[in-house]
Amino acid sequence: MNSIFKALNDGTRREILELLKVKDLSAGEIADYFNISKPSISHHLDILKRADLISSEKKGQFIIYSLNTTIMEDVLKWILTFKK
């Protein structure tokens, strides 16, 4: 759970999740939305992958990233346990 909150603690990573909520994208397509280096985008994607918030699949020359909604649902369920 700590890796999930660490991943969500960064605005760029939250924006990446918002993009992937709409559709699956390659790293290059994700990078086009930001004014930061491609290695920085790769670093953010790696953190999101390690937190299991996104998944990746190789398609030809590209790696396509998608949102892992199961993990998001699990986090939401856990947070809601604090509601009384």
C-alpha positions, 0 to 999 in steps of 0.5 A: 500500500505504501508504494501506491500512496508514494506513486499517487503523491506526484502530480505528474503520475496522477496526470498519467493515470488520468490519461490512461483512464481515457485510453491505453497509450505508449510511453511516447504518446504519454510523453507528448502530453508533458513538457518533461524529458522522456527519461523522466516519463519512463521513471514515472511509469516505472513507479506506477508499474511497481505500485501495480497502478498500471500494466504494460504490454508489448505490441510490436515495437511499442509498449502500451500502458493501461490503467489497472482499475482493480488496484484502484478499486482495492485502494478505494475499498480500503479508504472507505473502511475508515468511513463510519 
